Amino acid sequence: MTQDTQRIDTVMTASPVIPVLVVEDPAKAVPMARALVRGGLPAIEITLRTETALEAIRAVAAEVAGAIVGAGTVLDARQYDAVAKAGARFAVAPGATEALLSAAAGHDVPLLPGAATPSEVMRLLEAGYSRLKLFPAEAVGGLALLKALASPLPAARFCPTGGITPANAPAYLALSNVACVGGSWIAPAAAISAGDWDGIEQRARQAAALDR
Ligand SMILES: O=C(O)C(=O)C[C@H](O)[C@H](O)COP(=O)(O)O
């Protein structure tokens, strides 16, 4: 029951930002993912916050060369099974439960679990998970929390998500215990619904060019 750090590192190092996506219309998923890949963000997280998210994940996995499509908001074992079957290459959760870690152990789709406190980080490290999502990053302490965690818990590497913007992303990416950040600003739901592929590509390009 440990994390496949090599495979999750492939996702976390693919680009400085993982776009977090809410896709209402699965027909939009493929052109959206192509725009993100063109802009330099191959690793993308489609959240299970819509009825059609699994269909969107399936379509991107099957049709978008160069994309590393993952599933977000994976909360339980049933959802873990479903996203693995749909072709997700990684799974992201806002937190972690025993049931979710057990489900992850039964699949070769690697899990990026969420943590927000030192005890949650310690429990995940004990369970063999060192690559973690800090969620909701800004609300739980953001930069100050990550700086404070670096000395006592140096093994943990984070993808802070929740409240990350183009303005604060550089400060997060400069921290030694941050591998990448996640955020919805690159492809907000309205831009996806409107089919604004050029705007998504442009914001992806800017995000891909951030230093870390
Ligand atoms: O549903 C999940 O599992 C999530 O991943 C939540 C997202 O990370 C945040 O909703 C993104 O936060 P914003 O960039 O502030 O919009």
Ligand as a Chemical Component Dictionary entry (heavy atoms), coordinates in Angstrom:
data_LIG
# 
_chem_comp.id                   LIG 
_chem_comp.type                 NON-POLYMER 
_chem_comp.pdbx_formal_charge   0 
_chem_comp.three_letter_code    LIG 
# 
loop_
_chem_comp_atom.comp_id 
_chem_comp_atom.atom_id 
_chem_comp_atom.alt_atom_id 
_chem_comp_atom.type_symbol 
_chem_comp_atom.charge 
_chem_comp_atom.model_Cartn_x 
_chem_comp_atom.model_Cartn_y 
_chem_comp_atom.model_Cartn_z 
_chem_comp_atom.pdbx_ordinal 
LIG O1 O1 O 0 -12.429 18.673 -6.545 1  
LIG C1 C1 C 0 -11.274 18.438 -6.248 2  
LIG O2 O2 O 0 -10.836 17.342 -5.893 3  
LIG C2 C2 C 0 -10.339 19.467 -6.426 4  
LIG O3 O3 O 0 -9.292  19.193 -6.924 5  
LIG C3 C3 C 0 -10.703 20.824 -6.057 6  
LIG C4 C4 C 0 -9.852  21.732 -6.892 7  
LIG O4 O4 O 0 -8.526  21.476 -6.629 8  
LIG C5 C5 C 0 -10.129 23.119 -6.637 9  
LIG O5 O5 O 0 -11.494 23.360 -6.743 10 
LIG C6 C6 C 0 -9.403  23.994 -7.587 11 
LIG O6 O6 O 0 -9.371  25.182 -6.947 12 
LIG P1 P1 P 0 -9.336  26.572 -7.696 13 
LIG O7 O7 O 0 -8.137  26.578 -8.594 14 
LIG O8 O8 O 0 -9.223  27.513 -6.549 15 
LIG O9 O9 O 0 -10.620 26.693 -8.440 16 
# 
loop_
_chem_comp_bond.comp_id 
_chem_comp_bond.atom_id_1 
_chem_comp_bond.atom_id_2 
_chem_comp_bond.value_order 
_chem_comp_bond.pdbx_ordinal 
LIG O1 C1 DOUB 1  
LIG C1 O2 SING 2  
LIG C1 C2 SING 3  
LIG C2 O3 DOUB 4  
LIG C2 C3 SING 5  
LIG C3 C4 SING 6  
LIG C4 O4 SING 7  
LIG C4 C5 SING 8  
LIG C5 O5 SING 9  
LIG C5 C6 SING 10 
LIG C6 O6 SING 11 
LIG O6 P1 SING 12 
LIG P1 O7 DOUB 13 
LIG P1 O8 SING 14 
LIG P1 O9 SING 15 
# 
